[in-house]
Amino acid sequence: MLKINEHYLKLQASYLFSDIAKRVATFQEQNPEKDVIKLGIGDVTKPLPDACVQAFHKAVDEMTTESGFHGYGPEQGYDFLRQAIAENDFQARGAEISADEIFVSDGAKCDTGNIQELFSLDTRVAIPDPVYPVYLDTNVMAGRTGTFADGRYQGIVYLDSTKDNNYVPDLPTEPVDLIYLCFPNNPTGSTATKEQLQTWVDYARENKALILFDAAYEAFIRDDSLPHSIYELEGAREVAIEFRSFSKNAGFTGTRCAYTVVPKECMAYDSAGSKQAVHPLWNRRHCTKFNGVSYPVQRAAEAVYSQEGKAQIQDLVGYYLNNADLIAKVIGEFGFDYVGGDNSPYIWIQGNRDSWDFFDLLLNESGVVCTPGAGFGKCGQGYIRLSAFNSYENVTRAMERIRQAL
């Protein structure tokens, strides 16, 4: 008799986006004359930068010739892209990351979900709340949690991110082995200073723990004092793995390209307490279970680091941050407490009411779709998230409607 992995049965049904879709569909059926402006999902709306498009076309043309055709590529990524990433995203900021410590993939979601396979099932996991759901759900699937009760899984150490700590969680008060951090944060848009991140790095070094650092939104940082990478901090190479993506800065959400950095000094431990390098383990997992990103897509990603590409990326990021500024301005006019928007495309708003009630208010009174914070964890109740990923024209219209509704 074939048996299923019963840990999947512990997963809570993902009502968040299905409920959003149902409520929006009902609103549109009842109000067919009204259009809906969506500021909920974190998907970009602007097209690919021209530098990436030109590189994409050139690479596809290469594939049509005998001399330029590329078959199976290296699972870790082509050297031309890995070298460009190392030089531009890390070495240029004083972080000593080499090209062979970079693993190109088809998405940061996949990597943040798959990385947990390297670690034992009795690993004690610390996860922020509110949280990007993939961190939690993949550990539930693996069997590292107990049952779900009162909005949380037994066996997980939750790191509350609230107004009281400026949405940057405090160090855990009980032992943990694996720590998920995300800055600029999804969903709150909060950022962490070098001093705050150094505290986490020091904790991990002292406690033989490992940090999984999601930096998918680092391109939106415009405060020069904030770190773009955890490897800007002393000792981080020993205790941190970093995840990046081309989805939000270069619009690759439909093209798919990302990467993970695993320094060679990064260590975990076997059952005898002996150090084991994580780099070769991830390399083996990557080569065994991943086919690699296509050659044309990697050439398009490489173009992000060209002179033209850098300028176009800056314009794209600036466009979305301009949207965020407008959202934050309007929300501030009504006296709501919020975080994010200044170094992030997300604005996390304390609504002083149930998250879904606030969602329904904005949808029914203004035709604007947000994301209820309760869908991101227990600490998200009472909040909503607005996304700057839309056209400036739509954001302007949405903010005017919200003004009228509130």
Secondary structure as UniProt FT lines:
FT   HELIX           6..10
FT   HELIX           15..30
FT   TURN            32..33
FT   STRAND          37..38
FT   HELIX           50..62
FT   TURN            63..64
FT   TURN            66..68
FT   TURN            75..76
FT   HELIX           79..85
FT   HELIX           86..90
FT   HELIX           91..93
FT   HELIX           99..101
FT   STRAND          102..105
FT   HELIX           108..114
FT   HELIX           115..118
FT   TURN            121..122
FT   STRAND          125..129
FT   HELIX           133..142
FT   STRAND          148..149
FT   TURN            150..151
FT   STRAND          152..153
FT   TURN            154..155
FT   STRAND          157..160
FT   HELIX           163..165
FT   TURN            166..167
FT   STRAND          178..182
FT   TURN            186..188
FT   HELIX           194..207
FT   STRAND          210..214
FT   TURN            216..217
FT   HELIX           218..220
FT   TURN            224..225
FT   HELIX           230..232
FT   TURN            234..235
FT   HELIX           236..239
FT   STRAND          240..245
FT   HELIX           247..250
FT   TURN            252..255
FT   STRAND          258..261
FT   TURN            264..265
FT   STRAND          267..269
FT   TURN            271..272
FT   STRAND          275..277
FT   HELIX           278..289
FT   HELIX           295..302
FT   HELIX           303..305
FT   HELIX           307..333
FT   TURN            334..335
FT   STRAND          338..340
FT   STRAND          346..350
FT   HELIX           355..366
FT   STRAND          368..369
FT   STRAND          371..372
FT   HELIX           373..376
FT   HELIX           378..380
FT   TURN            381..382
FT   STRAND          383..387
FT   HELIX           392..405
//
